[in-house]
Amino acid sequence: MMPKVSDIKFPGGCKTLPEGFWSAVDVWIQKPHVVNKRLCGAKETERKEVNAEELLHGPLADLSQDVLSLLSSGVSPAQTHQQDKPWCSTVRTFIPKVNSYGTSLHKEVVLRDFARQQVTFFPLEEDAEGQVSLKKSNIYQIQLCSQDCEDWSLELHVLTPGAWFSDGVAYPKLPWLSSDLLPKLVRWATECKSSEFKSTLSLLPVEKYSLVYQQLKDKYKAMVKVWPEVTDPEKFVYEDVAIATYLLVLWAEERAEKGLAGRQSFVDLGCGNGLLVHILTNEGHPGKGIDVRRRKIWDTYGPRTVLEEKAITPSESFLFPGADWLIGNHSDELTPWIPVIAARSSYSCRYFVLPCCFFDFYGKYQRRQCKKSQYKEYIDFITEVSQVSGFNTEEDCLRIPSTKRVCLVGKSRSYQLRDEAEAERRRAHYVQRRQTIPGVTIQWSVIGNDGHCCHGNADSDRTPRSSWGAGFQPRDKVEMVRNCAALPRDFVDGVVLQVANALLGMTVDDGGGSSADWNRGGSLSVSEVAGLLEQETLQLLKKECGGLQTLLKNNHQVFRVEGGRVYIRDWRDRKSSRADTKRKPVAPGALKTRPCWFHTHHLQGCPLQAEHCAFAHGPDDLRPSTRPLKKMKNDAS
């Protein structure tokens, strides 16, 4: 056998083996990027069943008889004779995030041996002349071992551990295989979960995606430094770069498939910050974005990026017969309408939608099943809308920093152009069935000879001048603040004082030291805190995003919320006063701009001296704030 480098045991009573082992191996072979973060992915090709003779004809031709005998060890000659081709051979090509290898590709032959429950990896290297040879120093094997189908373990074997070569990308360090890869394999094999959704980037060539993403990331990363919005710049910039990459590669593949010369045009409905529109425009695709509310960052893009501030209501006024693609990127209440609008705009119009918040045509989406996750159920609903609208609907999973990363793509129709009138009747009937507003009817479409939809009252019994989007509620022009920040100050102060007094009344002696001299109170769960408040107060908090817990976290000066429990914050305690890693440090201009709650309300005052406290100890210590005031909805005229 190859020398054993390390092993790891499975938890007792594991019921998923040996099948789970092969599921875990498939993850490592097909999706190595989930554990090796320097890879973008891998491509597996040339799958075939082979025997020893076939193995020695090809890239493994210089495989020694000693190594070949190691592969065949552990199984009786009778078993070997029964299997003419005992190995399943594939070739895996690595796709690095950053290509530092030039034109050469890093590949390896993967041998799965189902009888011996082992998989062996044979790395290949390519010289300057393009000749491929076996990289013998990095041959390794992963084995599933057991005692009478109990006490399962994974073993890592390496042919020449002392000669192992690492470049940190395709060839990680040998200890990494033991410390990172083996535990991951055990976890995957134990869980043995099948995802509700498709694999990531299943509709695209991953190698092209990786190349384009790296180019766009380098080109637009400066946006992070000049981001004027209050949202997290890194999340939004890199997420939109990844979505733009997906669309650019998808459209490039479409042009190649259909022989299109020009670049596809687009309209982004509910474009938000407009960065996706900006990137797609800069990369040569004509288009525009529309959103109900203008963002500050729009002014930084320049005249080439076309962004319009207007409310979108599904109707004949918002059809786009000249657009090749409609985009819905976290488009909220517009999400279910986008396949419908695309279908009615023209027979050739396609769409891409990335659902996030759960909306139906005329309000919030109501769950109908409990066997699926809410997210899966909603994706299935939008898929149904797309199919009823007449699209051959494809699902994919984006590689973005978000939990909501499943997208739907409608690239072609499931019916012929001559059947457009019948397809429109199905669409109208489906939307009408989901309508809950009494006295409002859905307008059908009159189909022209060119396949474009002209919306009007096709039937005399329809309500005159009605709109097929009547009853739809676009979002408000001014964004509603629902994070407890717009609650009356007296109300918030009253809740804070009530909760703090309850905690301080639970005085806990924590065992001495100077900390015991100052009353830090006890702790309560969030649900226990809710039990202290009146029903009217709780009802008001329920209207806010996050409710009571958000209010407590907003009052960071007074409370520490950790693990679902609420504590009084002691600013002397490093653990208590340590800022959340996601919280921005206090700007110098914000120091002493608010009164110290403990100085005013705590019986023993603030535990810190005035010069060490970030908050004002009395009126004489208070400084005017230099930060601009936020515009709330109820302040807007």
MARDREN-732672 format. One record per residue (C-alpha): residue number from 1; residue in three letters; x, y, z. Coordinates in Angstrom, 2 decimals, padded with zeros to 5 digits. Layout:
BEGIN
num	residuo	X	Y	Z
NUM	ALA	X	Y	Z
...
***
This chain:
BEGIN
num	residuo	X	Y	Z
1	MET	000.00	000.00	000.00
2	MET	000.95	003.65	-000.35
3	PRO	002.24	005.10	002.93
4	LYS	-000.60	006.26	005.17
5	VAL	-000.26	009.95	006.07
6	SER	-003.32	010.40	008.28
7	ASP	-006.76	009.06	009.10
8	ILE	-009.96	010.30	010.67
9	LYS	-012.85	008.36	012.21
10	PHE	-016.50	008.77	011.40
11	PRO	-018.96	009.36	014.27
12	GLY	-020.42	006.17	015.70
13	GLY	-023.63	004.79	014.23
14	CYS	-023.16	006.52	010.87
15	LYS	-025.93	005.22	008.58
16	THR	-024.91	006.94	005.33
17	LEU	-021.88	004.78	004.47
18	PRO	-020.54	003.62	002.12
19	GLU	-022.87	005.52	-000.26
20	GLY	-022.18	008.79	001.53
21	PHE	-018.45	008.37	000.91
22	TRP	-018.94	008.44	-002.85
23	SER	-021.26	011.45	-002.58
24	ALA	-018.53	013.28	-000.65
25	VAL	-015.88	012.23	-003.19
26	ASP	-018.04	013.63	-005.99
27	VAL	-018.21	016.99	-004.21
28	TRP	-014.41	017.12	-003.89
29	ILE	-013.91	016.12	-007.54
30	GLN	-016.60	018.29	-009.13
31	LYS	-016.69	021.25	-006.71
32	PRO	-013.22	021.56	-005.14
33	HIS	-013.74	025.31	-004.70
34	VAL	-016.08	024.75	-001.74
35	VAL	-013.05	023.75	000.35
36	ASN	-010.10	025.08	-001.67
37	LYS	-010.96	028.77	-001.85
38	ARG	-008.24	029.51	-004.40
39	LEU	-010.14	027.57	-007.04
40	CYS	-013.15	028.74	-009.01
41	GLY	-014.18	025.20	-009.86
42	ALA	-013.23	022.16	-011.92
43	LYS	-014.35	020.40	-015.07
44	GLU	-014.60	016.60	-015.18
45	THR	-014.35	014.92	-018.60
46	GLU	-013.37	011.70	-020.40
47	ARG	-015.32	009.35	-018.14
48	LYS	-014.75	005.66	-018.97
49	GLU	-014.32	002.21	-017.44
50	VAL	-010.74	000.96	-017.73
51	ASN	-008.53	-002.02	-016.90
52	ALA	-004.79	-002.11	-016.17
53	GLU	-003.80	-002.44	-019.83
54	GLU	-005.91	000.56	-020.91
55	LEU	-004.63	002.54	-017.96
56	LEU	-001.08	002.28	-019.27
57	HIS	-002.03	003.67	-022.68
58	GLY	-002.35	007.41	-022.26
59	PRO	-001.22	009.99	-019.71
60	LEU	-000.45	007.27	-017.14
61	ALA	001.82	005.34	-019.52
62	ASP	004.86	005.80	-017.27
63	LEU	002.98	004.43	-014.26
64	SER	005.22	001.80	-012.69
65	GLN	004.14	-001.76	-012.09
66	ASP	004.67	-001.15	-008.37
67	VAL	002.06	001.61	-008.33
68	LEU	-000.26	-000.48	-010.47
69	SER	000.00	-003.36	-008.01
70	LEU	-000.83	-000.95	-005.17
71	LEU	-004.05	-000.04	-006.95
72	SER	-004.98	-003.72	-007.24
73	SER	-004.10	-004.69	-003.67
74	GLY	-006.70	-005.71	-001.10
75	VAL	-008.99	-007.66	-003.41
76	SER	-008.81	-011.36	-004.17
77	PRO	-007.82	-012.53	-007.68
78	ALA	-011.33	-014.00	-008.08
79	GLN	-012.92	-010.58	-007.55
80	THR	-010.44	-008.98	-009.91
81	HIS	-011.19	-011.57	-012.57
82	GLN	-014.92	-010.90	-012.25
83	GLN	-014.29	-007.24	-013.07
84	ASP	-012.71	-006.84	-016.48
85	LYS	-012.59	-003.06	-015.99
86	PRO	-012.33	-002.39	-012.25
87	TRP	-011.74	001.37	-012.39
88	CYS	-013.81	004.37	-013.43
89	SER	-011.41	006.89	-014.94
90	THR	-012.05	010.61	-015.45
91	VAL	-009.91	013.67	-016.10
92	ARG	-010.32	016.68	-013.82
93	THR	-009.21	020.12	-015.01
94	PHE	-008.73	022.77	-012.30
95	ILE	-010.08	026.29	-012.83
96	PRO	-008.18	028.71	-010.54
97	LYS	-009.70	031.99	-009.34
98	VAL	-006.60	033.86	-010.45
99	ASN	-004.85	032.34	-013.44
100	SER	-001.13	032.36	-012.66
101	TYR	-000.35	029.40	-014.92
102	GLY	-000.57	031.11	-018.31
103	THR	-001.96	028.87	-021.02
104	SER	-001.06	025.57	-019.33
105	LEU	-003.87	023.67	-017.62
106	HIS	-003.59	021.72	-014.39
107	LYS	-005.21	018.32	-014.82
108	GLU	-005.30	015.01	-013.04
109	VAL	-006.59	011.54	-013.76
110	VAL	-009.08	010.37	-011.11
111	LEU	-009.55	006.63	-010.59
112	ARG	-012.62	005.56	-008.65
113	ASP	-012.44	001.98	-007.40
114	PHE	-015.89	001.07	-006.11
115	ALA	-014.92	-002.49	-005.09
116	ARG	-012.05	-001.34	-002.87
117	GLN	-013.87	001.86	-001.78
118	GLN	-010.96	004.09	-002.69
119	VAL	-010.24	006.95	-005.08
120	THR	-006.76	007.75	-006.41
121	PHE	-005.56	011.04	-007.90
122	PHE	-002.78	011.17	-010.51
123	PRO	-001.70	014.79	-011.21
124	LEU	-000.48	015.58	-014.73
125	GLU	001.94	018.32	-015.76
126	GLU	002.53	019.91	-019.11
127	ASP	005.94	021.10	-020.37
128	ALA	006.71	024.02	-022.69
129	GLU	006.19	021.81	-025.77
130	GLY	002.74	020.74	-024.56
131	GLN	003.82	017.22	-023.63
132	VAL	001.80	015.80	-020.74
133	SER	003.43	013.57	-018.13
134	LEU	002.62	012.13	-014.74
135	LYS	003.59	014.22	-011.69
136	LYS	004.59	011.28	-009.49
137	SER	005.39	013.38	-006.39
138	ASN	001.72	014.28	-005.85
139	ILE	-000.07	010.95	-006.31
140	TYR	-002.48	010.42	-003.42
141	GLN	-005.35	008.16	-002.48
142	ILE	-008.38	008.40	-000.15
143	GLN	-009.74	005.14	001.26
144	LEU	-012.89	004.29	003.17
145	CYS	-012.06	001.64	005.79
146	SER	-014.26	-000.28	008.21
147	GLN	-014.35	-003.15	010.67
148	ASP	-017.36	-005.37	009.85
149	CYS	-019.25	-002.35	008.45
150	GLU	-018.74	-000.53	011.76
151	ASP	-016.12	001.88	013.08
152	TRP	-015.73	003.59	009.72
153	SER	-012.71	005.79	008.99
154	LEU	-011.09	007.70	006.13
155	GLU	-007.42	007.21	005.36
156	LEU	-005.12	009.46	003.30
157	HIS	-002.28	007.69	001.49
158	VAL	000.49	009.47	-000.44
159	LEU	002.96	007.68	-002.72
160	THR	005.98	009.89	-001.84
161	PRO	005.13	012.21	001.08
162	GLY	008.66	013.62	001.27
163	ALA	008.60	014.76	-002.35
164	TRP	005.19	016.45	-002.23
165	PHE	005.07	019.72	-004.22
166	SER	002.73	022.60	-003.33
167	ASP	001.89	025.76	-005.28
168	GLY	-000.96	026.78	-002.96
169	VAL	-003.61	026.54	-005.69
170	ALA	-004.04	023.31	-007.64
171	TYR	-001.54	021.62	-005.33
172	PRO	-002.29	022.55	-001.70
173	LYS	000.13	021.73	001.08
174	LEU	000.13	018.12	002.21
175	PRO	-000.92	018.92	005.84
176	TRP	-003.94	020.76	004.39
177	LEU	-005.28	017.49	002.97
178	SER	-005.30	016.05	006.50
179	SER	-006.46	019.11	008.44
180	ASP	-009.05	020.52	006.01
181	LEU	-010.03	018.08	003.28
182	LEU	-010.52	014.88	005.30
183	PRO	-012.80	016.50	007.94
184	LYS	-014.87	018.04	005.13
185	LEU	-015.22	014.66	003.42
186	VAL	-016.37	013.08	006.70
187	ARG	-018.94	015.83	007.19
188	TRP	-020.27	015.61	003.63
189	ALA	-020.42	011.80	003.79
190	THR	-022.26	011.93	007.12
191	GLU	-024.79	014.56	006.09
192	CYS	-025.23	013.15	002.59
193	LYS	-027.70	015.92	001.74
194	SER	-029.13	016.50	-001.69
195	SER	-029.67	020.17	-002.43
196	GLU	-033.12	021.53	-003.28
197	PHE	-031.52	023.51	-006.10
198	LYS	-029.24	023.07	-009.10
199	SER	-025.45	023.13	-008.82
200	THR	-023.73	026.51	-008.91
201	LEU	-023.14	027.89	-012.43
202	SER	-024.68	024.79	-014.02
203	LEU	-025.71	026.67	-017.20
204	LEU	-022.31	028.23	-017.91
205	PRO	-018.76	027.12	-018.74
206	VAL	-017.07	027.71	-015.37
207	GLU	-013.66	028.44	-016.91
208	LYS	-015.10	031.35	-018.93
209	TYR	-016.98	032.64	-015.89
210	SER	-013.79	032.57	-013.80
211	LEU	-011.82	034.54	-016.38
212	VAL	-014.49	037.22	-016.90
213	TYR	-015.17	037.56	-013.17
214	GLN	-011.51	038.21	-012.40
215	GLN	-011.33	040.83	-015.15
216	LEU	-014.46	042.64	-013.94
217	LYS	-013.42	042.42	-010.28
218	ASP	-010.11	044.10	-011.06
219	LYS	-011.85	046.70	-013.22
220	TYR	-014.60	047.72	-010.76
221	LYS	-013.08	047.06	-007.32
222	ALA	-012.35	050.79	-006.93
223	MET	-016.12	051.31	-006.55
224	VAL	-015.81	049.94	-003.00
225	LYS	-013.75	052.97	-001.93
226	VAL	-016.14	055.61	-003.31
227	TRP	-019.47	053.94	-002.44
228	PRO	-021.79	056.76	-001.25
229	GLU	-024.71	054.59	-000.11
230	VAL	-025.25	053.40	003.48
231	THR	-025.28	049.76	002.30
232	ASP	-022.22	047.49	002.62
233	PRO	-020.01	048.39	-000.38
234	GLU	-018.08	045.11	-000.57
235	LYS	-021.23	042.98	-000.59
236	PHE	-023.06	045.06	-003.19
237	VAL	-020.11	045.77	-005.51
238	TYR	-018.84	042.19	-005.67
239	GLU	-022.35	040.75	-005.86
240	ASP	-023.23	042.95	-008.82
241	VAL	-019.87	042.13	-010.44
242	ALA	-020.72	038.42	-010.11
243	ILE	-024.25	038.91	-011.53
244	ALA	-022.85	040.97	-014.41
245	THR	-020.29	038.24	-015.07
246	TYR	-023.04	035.63	-015.20
247	LEU	-025.10	037.65	-017.68
248	LEU	-022.12	038.54	-019.88
249	VAL	-021.05	034.89	-020.18
250	LEU	-024.67	033.75	-020.66
251	TRP	-025.15	036.29	-023.44
252	ALA	-021.80	035.45	-025.07
253	GLU	-022.84	031.78	-025.16
254	GLU	-026.20	032.79	-026.66
255	ARG	-024.50	034.84	-029.39
256	ALA	-022.26	031.91	-030.27
257	GLU	-025.18	029.47	-030.27
258	LYS	-027.49	031.63	-032.40
259	GLY	-024.82	033.29	-034.55
260	LEU	-025.75	036.78	-033.36
261	ALA	-023.47	039.63	-034.38
262	GLY	-024.67	042.46	-032.14
263	ARG	-024.64	042.54	-028.35
264	GLN	-027.95	041.97	-026.58
265	SER	-029.91	044.96	-025.26
266	PHE	-031.53	044.93	-021.83
267	VAL	-033.79	046.73	-019.36
268	ASP	-033.19	046.27	-015.62
269	LEU	-036.53	046.65	-013.80
270	GLY	-036.07	047.82	-010.20
271	CYS	-032.37	048.53	-010.79
272	GLY	-031.68	049.92	-007.30
273	ASN	-028.15	051.34	-007.07
274	GLY	-027.74	050.88	-010.84
275	LEU	-024.29	049.30	-010.66
276	LEU	-025.37	046.25	-012.68
277	VAL	-026.67	048.57	-015.44
278	HIS	-023.41	050.53	-015.30
279	ILE	-021.23	047.43	-015.70
280	LEU	-023.31	045.88	-018.50
281	THR	-023.34	049.21	-020.36
282	ASN	-019.59	049.65	-019.95
283	GLU	-019.06	046.15	-021.32
284	GLY	-020.83	047.04	-024.53
285	HIS	-024.49	046.08	-024.02
286	PRO	-027.05	048.83	-024.75
287	GLY	-029.67	049.17	-022.05
288	LYS	-031.14	051.10	-019.18
289	GLY	-032.32	050.72	-015.61
290	ILE	-035.58	051.88	-014.06
291	ASP	-036.30	052.31	-010.36
292	VAL	-038.91	054.14	-008.31
293	ARG	-036.24	055.93	-006.26
294	ARG	-033.07	057.68	-007.37
295	ARG	-029.86	056.73	-005.53
296	LYS	-026.93	059.02	-004.70
297	ILE	-024.52	056.79	-006.60
298	TRP	-026.35	057.36	-009.89
299	ASP	-024.60	060.72	-010.27
300	THR	-021.17	059.05	-010.31
301	TYR	-021.74	056.81	-013.33
302	GLY	-021.70	059.36	-016.13
303	PRO	-024.02	059.95	-019.12
304	ARG	-023.48	056.54	-020.80
305	THR	-025.30	054.75	-017.96
306	VAL	-029.01	055.37	-018.53
307	LEU	-031.06	055.26	-015.31
308	GLU	-034.67	056.43	-015.04
309	GLU	-036.54	057.33	-011.85
310	LYS	-040.15	056.22	-012.21
311	ALA	-042.63	053.80	-010.67
312	ILE	-043.18	050.67	-012.73
313	THR	-046.77	049.44	-012.99
314	PRO	-047.41	046.31	-015.09
315	SER	-049.40	047.69	-018.01
316	GLU	-049.19	048.50	-021.70
317	SER	-047.09	051.54	-020.73
318	PHE	-044.32	049.29	-019.46
319	LEU	-043.67	046.91	-022.32
320	PHE	-040.26	046.76	-023.96
321	PRO	-040.57	045.38	-027.50
322	GLY	-037.11	046.71	-028.39
323	ALA	-035.30	044.95	-025.54
324	ASP	-033.69	041.53	-025.94
325	TRP	-033.59	040.82	-022.19
326	LEU	-035.46	041.99	-019.09
327	ILE	-033.57	041.75	-015.79
328	GLY	-035.01	041.47	-012.30
329	ASN	-032.21	041.60	-009.72
330	HIS	-033.83	041.51	-006.25
331	SER	-036.81	043.20	-007.90
332	ASP	-039.21	042.46	-005.00
333	GLU	-042.84	043.20	-005.95
334	LEU	-041.96	043.17	-009.68
335	THR	-040.45	039.67	-009.59
336	PRO	-043.52	037.61	-010.59
337	TRP	-044.43	040.17	-013.26
338	ILE	-041.10	040.06	-015.11
339	PRO	-041.76	036.80	-017.05
340	VAL	-045.24	038.15	-017.90
341	ILE	-043.90	041.54	-019.05
342	ALA	-041.16	039.82	-021.08
343	ALA	-043.68	037.48	-022.73
344	ARG	-045.99	040.37	-023.61
345	SER	-043.22	042.70	-024.81
346	SER	-042.32	040.56	-027.83
347	TYR	-041.99	036.93	-028.85
348	SER	-038.19	037.30	-028.90
349	CYS	-037.85	038.98	-025.48
350	ARG	-036.02	036.88	-022.84
351	TYR	-035.61	037.39	-019.11
352	PHE	-033.31	036.80	-016.12
353	VAL	-034.68	037.08	-012.58
354	LEU	-033.00	036.65	-009.19
355	PRO	-035.85	036.39	-006.65
356	CYS	-035.31	037.67	-003.12
357	CYS	-038.31	038.94	-001.13
358	PHE	-041.49	036.90	-001.51
359	PHE	-044.15	038.74	-003.55
360	ASP	-047.18	037.57	-005.51
361	PHE	-048.74	039.67	-008.28
362	TYR	-050.76	041.86	-005.92
363	GLY	-049.10	041.59	-002.52
364	LYS	-047.01	039.36	-000.27
365	TYR	-046.72	035.74	-001.32
366	GLN	-048.68	033.39	000.94
367	ARG	-047.21	029.97	001.68
368	ARG	-049.24	026.96	000.57
369	GLN	-046.96	024.03	001.48
370	CYS	-045.00	023.10	004.57
371	LYS	-042.93	020.27	003.08
372	LYS	-040.64	022.70	001.25
373	SER	-038.64	025.62	002.55
374	GLN	-040.33	028.97	001.97
375	TYR	-037.55	029.92	-000.44
376	LYS	-037.90	026.73	-002.49
377	GLU	-041.67	027.15	-002.62
378	TYR	-041.29	030.71	-003.90
379	ILE	-038.75	029.70	-006.56
380	ASP	-041.21	027.02	-007.69
381	PHE	-043.97	029.66	-007.87
382	ILE	-041.88	031.97	-010.10
383	THR	-040.96	028.93	-012.22
384	GLU	-044.68	028.20	-012.62
385	VAL	-045.34	031.82	-013.62
386	SER	-042.57	031.56	-016.21
387	GLN	-043.87	028.31	-017.65
388	VAL	-047.45	029.59	-017.84
389	SER	-046.08	032.72	-019.54
390	GLY	-044.72	030.42	-022.24
391	PHE	-041.01	030.14	-021.42
392	ASN	-038.75	027.12	-021.38
393	THR	-037.53	027.88	-017.88
394	GLU	-034.04	027.07	-016.58
395	GLU	-032.82	027.31	-012.99
396	ASP	-029.27	028.02	-011.86
397	CYS	-027.39	029.02	-008.74
398	LEU	-025.16	032.10	-008.77
399	ARG	-021.83	032.41	-006.99
400	ILE	-022.64	035.52	-004.92
401	PRO	-022.32	036.47	-001.22
402	SER	-026.02	035.94	-000.52
403	THR	-028.33	033.24	000.79
404	LYS	-030.81	034.06	-002.02
405	ARG	-028.78	033.08	-005.07
406	VAL	-031.08	030.94	-007.22
407	CYS	-031.89	032.57	-010.55
408	LEU	-034.39	031.70	-013.27
409	VAL	-033.72	032.20	-016.96
410	GLY	-036.21	032.23	-019.82
411	LYS	-034.21	032.04	-023.07
412	SER	-036.81	030.55	-025.39
413	ARG	-040.56	029.95	-025.77
414	SER	-042.41	026.69	-025.38
415	TYR	-044.84	027.55	-028.20
416	GLN	-044.70	028.78	-031.79
417	LEU	-045.25	032.41	-032.73
418	ARG	-048.49	031.53	-034.50
419	ASP	-049.90	030.34	-031.16
420	GLU	-049.30	033.68	-029.39
421	ALA	-053.02	034.45	-028.96
422	GLU	-053.68	031.17	-027.14
423	ALA	-050.53	031.66	-025.01
424	GLU	-051.78	035.12	-024.02
425	ARG	-055.14	033.70	-022.95
426	ARG	-053.34	031.27	-020.62
427	ARG	-051.24	034.09	-019.17
428	ALA	-054.22	036.36	-018.56
429	HIS	-056.28	033.56	-016.99
430	TYR	-053.42	032.61	-014.64
431	VAL	-052.86	036.19	-013.45
432	GLN	-056.61	036.74	-013.05
433	ARG	-056.93	033.62	-010.88
434	ARG	-054.38	035.03	-008.45
435	GLN	-056.04	038.45	-008.25
436	THR	-057.68	039.26	-004.93
437	ILE	-058.85	042.85	-005.56
438	PRO	-062.65	042.84	-006.12
439	GLY	-064.10	044.83	-009.02
440	VAL	-060.86	044.95	-011.01
441	THR	-060.38	042.87	-014.14
442	ILE	-057.28	041.81	-016.01
443	GLN	-056.84	043.23	-019.49
444	TRP	-055.99	040.76	-022.21
445	SER	-053.61	041.38	-025.11
446	VAL	-054.37	041.81	-028.76
447	ILE	-051.63	040.02	-030.69
448	GLY	-050.27	041.73	-033.77
449	ASN	-048.97	039.91	-036.83
450	ASP	-045.40	040.66	-035.73
451	GLY	-045.87	038.87	-032.42
452	HIS	-045.90	042.08	-030.37
453	CYS	-048.63	042.48	-027.77
454	CYS	-050.96	045.49	-028.05
455	HIS	-052.96	045.58	-024.85
456	GLY	-056.57	046.61	-025.09
457	ASN	-060.06	045.35	-024.30
458	ALA	-060.14	042.38	-026.62
459	ASP	-063.54	041.24	-025.38
460	SER	-066.56	043.50	-025.05
461	ASP	-067.45	042.17	-021.59
462	ARG	-064.21	043.47	-020.09
463	THR	-064.20	046.64	-017.97
464	PRO	-063.34	049.61	-020.22
465	ARG	-059.94	051.27	-019.73
466	SER	-058.88	048.66	-017.13
467	SER	-055.21	047.75	-016.81
468	TRP	-053.83	044.23	-016.64
469	GLY	-051.71	045.43	-013.69
470	ALA	-054.61	047.06	-011.83
471	GLY	-054.36	046.32	-008.12
472	PHE	-050.56	046.15	-008.24
473	GLN	-048.88	048.23	-005.52
474	PRO	-045.45	049.63	-006.47
475	ARG	-043.15	050.49	-003.61
476	ASP	-043.20	054.01	-002.17
477	LYS	-040.93	056.63	-003.69
478	VAL	-039.51	057.40	-000.24
479	GLU	-038.19	054.29	001.46
480	MET	-040.03	053.36	004.63
481	VAL	-037.73	053.22	007.65
482	ARG	-038.70	050.13	009.64
483	ASN	-035.68	049.41	011.82
484	CYS	-037.13	051.09	014.95
485	ALA	-035.20	054.28	014.08
486	ALA	-038.42	056.17	013.26
487	LEU	-040.23	055.27	016.50
488	PRO	-040.99	058.19	018.84
489	ARG	-038.01	058.92	021.10
490	ASP	-040.17	058.95	024.24
491	PHE	-041.51	055.50	023.36
492	VAL	-038.02	054.05	022.85
493	ASP	-036.67	055.66	026.02
494	GLY	-039.56	054.23	028.01
495	VAL	-038.95	050.67	026.76
496	VAL	-035.19	050.97	027.41
497	LEU	-035.75	052.22	030.96
498	GLN	-038.30	049.50	031.73
499	VAL	-036.06	046.67	030.46
500	ALA	-032.90	048.07	032.08
501	ASN	-034.60	048.47	035.47
502	ALA	-035.82	044.87	035.28
503	LEU	-032.28	043.64	034.59
504	LEU	-030.73	045.81	037.31
505	GLY	-033.33	044.54	039.75
506	MET	-031.93	041.02	039.29
507	THR	-028.60	042.04	040.91
508	VAL	-026.11	039.21	040.49
509	ASP	-022.91	038.94	042.55
510	ASP	-020.44	037.52	040.04
511	GLY	-017.71	036.65	042.49
512	GLY	-015.66	039.68	043.38
513	GLY	-013.15	042.01	041.84
514	SER	-013.86	045.60	041.00
515	SER	-016.62	044.55	038.59
516	ALA	-018.73	043.36	041.53
517	ASP	-018.85	046.88	043.02
518	TRP	-021.01	048.17	040.17
519	ASN	-024.42	046.59	039.58
520	ARG	-024.44	044.86	036.21
521	GLY	-027.80	043.19	036.87
522	GLY	-028.81	039.80	035.50
523	SER	-029.92	038.56	032.10
524	LEU	-033.21	037.67	030.42
525	SER	-034.07	035.94	027.18
526	VAL	-035.64	038.13	024.50
527	SER	-038.95	036.29	025.00
528	GLU	-038.77	036.98	028.76
529	VAL	-038.16	040.66	028.03
530	ALA	-041.23	040.65	025.77
531	GLY	-043.25	039.32	028.71
532	LEU	-042.42	042.51	030.65
533	LEU	-044.00	044.79	028.04
534	GLU	-047.63	045.71	027.48
535	GLN	-049.50	044.24	024.52
536	GLU	-049.90	047.65	022.90
537	THR	-046.13	048.19	023.01
538	LEU	-045.46	044.76	021.45
539	GLN	-047.97	045.40	018.67
540	LEU	-046.18	048.62	017.74
541	LEU	-042.81	046.85	017.74
542	LYS	-044.13	044.03	015.55
543	LYS	-044.58	046.54	012.72
544	GLU	-040.83	047.13	012.70
545	CYS	-038.27	044.84	011.04
546	GLY	-036.74	042.76	013.83
547	GLY	-039.15	044.10	016.44
548	LEU	-038.06	044.11	020.07
549	GLN	-034.64	042.58	019.40
550	THR	-033.82	045.33	016.88
551	LEU	-034.78	048.02	019.41
552	LEU	-032.52	046.45	022.05
553	LYS	-029.60	046.13	019.61
554	ASN	-030.09	049.71	018.44
555	ASN	-029.56	050.79	022.05
556	HIS	-026.06	049.37	022.02
557	GLN	-024.96	051.82	024.74
558	VAL	-027.22	050.16	027.32
559	PHE	-027.66	046.55	026.26
560	ARG	-025.63	043.61	025.04
561	VAL	-027.72	041.04	023.11
562	GLU	-025.89	037.75	022.78
563	GLY	-027.13	034.22	022.12
564	GLY	-030.76	035.32	022.40
565	ARG	-030.22	036.83	025.89
566	VAL	-030.15	040.46	026.98
567	TYR	-027.53	041.88	029.39
568	ILE	-026.64	045.30	030.78
569	ARG	-023.48	046.47	029.01
570	ASP	-020.49	047.08	031.26
571	TRP	-018.11	049.32	029.35
572	ARG	-015.18	048.31	031.55
573	ASP	-015.45	044.70	030.44
574	ARG	-013.54	044.12	027.22
575	LYS	-015.93	041.41	026.07
576	SER	-018.92	043.62	026.77
577	SER	-017.48	046.78	025.27
578	ARG	-015.81	045.17	022.28
579	ALA	-017.51	046.47	019.16
580	ASP	-019.17	044.06	016.83
581	THR	-016.74	043.18	014.04
582	LYS	-019.35	044.39	011.52
583	ARG	-019.96	047.65	013.40
584	LYS	-018.04	050.68	012.15
585	PRO	-015.73	052.33	014.69
586	VAL	-017.09	055.47	016.34
587	ALA	-016.06	058.52	014.34
588	PRO	-014.26	061.24	016.35
589	GLY	-017.05	063.68	015.45
590	ALA	-019.62	061.41	017.14
591	LEU	-017.93	061.31	020.58
592	LYS	-019.80	063.04	023.45
593	THR	-022.71	063.89	021.15
594	ARG	-025.24	061.84	023.18
595	PRO	-025.89	061.72	026.93
596	CYS	-024.52	058.76	028.87
597	TRP	-027.50	056.63	029.87
598	PHE	-025.73	055.19	032.93
599	HIS	-024.66	058.63	034.20
600	THR	-028.33	059.67	034.14
601	HIS	-030.25	056.52	035.10
602	HIS	-027.99	054.03	036.92
603	LEU	-028.07	054.36	040.72
604	GLN	-024.27	054.11	040.80
605	GLY	-023.73	056.24	037.71
606	CYS	-021.41	055.33	034.85
607	PRO	-018.67	052.80	035.60
608	LEU	-016.21	054.90	033.56
609	GLN	-014.71	058.29	034.34
610	ALA	-016.00	061.09	032.13
611	GLU	-012.73	061.37	030.17
612	HIS	-012.87	057.64	029.28
613	CYS	-016.57	057.49	028.34
614	ALA	-017.68	058.03	024.72
615	PHE	-020.93	059.58	025.96
616	ALA	-021.57	062.91	027.68
617	HIS	-021.61	063.06	031.51
618	GLY	-023.97	066.00	031.94
619	PRO	-024.87	069.03	029.78
620	ASP	-021.41	070.62	030.10
621	ASP	-019.82	067.50	028.57
622	LEU	-022.20	067.40	025.58
623	ARG	-020.93	068.39	022.11
624	PRO	-023.00	069.23	019.00
625	SER	-023.15	066.42	016.42
626	THR	-021.44	067.02	013.09
627	ARG	-023.20	064.13	011.35
628	PRO	-025.94	064.95	008.76
629	LEU	-029.51	064.10	009.72
630	LYS	-031.16	061.18	007.95
631	LYS	-034.33	061.95	006.01
632	MET	-037.22	059.88	007.34
633	LYS	-040.38	059.16	005.39
634	ASN	-042.60	061.00	007.84
635	ASP	-040.37	064.07	007.44
636	ALA	-040.71	064.14	003.66
637	SER	-043.01	066.66	002.13
***
